[in-house]
């Protein structure tokens, strides 16, 4: 069983990190970017945040789309609750004592830091992907992972994560597949020009500094995130977290090289397929999220409110709405059945 880096003492991670030997039979630690969000309910999260919402309200065309899509009236449900919290915060999670109406759009993270139900038990289906699988801008019961699960009468184990690429889909599959043994695995493949990197050198260095001084090291792993999700846009604009400057130039080349991106995606898909076979999964189904067959991709242009379809857009106006989630649901069900 791999070390869960989000649950063990940081000194165990340090010990693994310092060991330069390679053993094929030795598992690598499991890292999860959003583990710190576990057991929280968010009113605003990731791309669907307050800043974007307020920006859209200032744009007449964007506001009109929000109104037609029903997102303005939905916000009225949480308005009084939202006003209780710090207005400067882009992401907002509510106190555990807060009662949020069930019809409001919220993002609940389970005990393992994923937007899916607790606990993991019984027969289920594993869903892998990025924000389109996580369901950014959409009610939980309206996203394709939940709809597919209900149609198949299986528990929904949604491992979709905003910003994730094929690398992180493999990471989640390699750790959770042997534990959960799902009946099916469906993967809505993220944009191929994304990578995931573990970058904890600075944290390891700080660990040894504190140890030398005889100080507490318990907070080392919480000072910053261990995982960095990157894509070409975030690298070019200097938005990557904890990525060294010298590494930035390599990443720009790596993510711009379409051959490398396609090869990386295929390697991960093949690896996940192997894990499915190894763990008795009945069927593995893959669909690329940028496929032109998905209705949303036929018309979407970022921030182009003239072509935006109010019937098929999430609350943050940058991700698919009901029509595309229904289309994706139908696709996976047809492939499974």
Protein Blocks (a to p, Z undefined) as FASTA:
>chain_A
ZZdfklmcfklmmmmmmmmbdcfklccddddfklmmgoiacfbgcjlcfklmmmmmmpmk
lmmmmmmnommmmmmmmmmmmmmpcfkbmbdcddfklccdfkbccddddfkopacdddde
hjddddeddfklnogoiafklpmklmmmmmnopacddfbdehiafklmmmmmmmmmmmno
pabdcdddddfkbccdddfklmmmmmmmmmmnopafklmmmmpcfbdcddfklmmnopag
hiafklmmmmmmmmmmmklmmmmmmmmmmmmmmmmmmnopabdcdddfklmklmklmmgc
ghiaklpcfklccfkopaccfklmmmmmmmmmmmmZZ
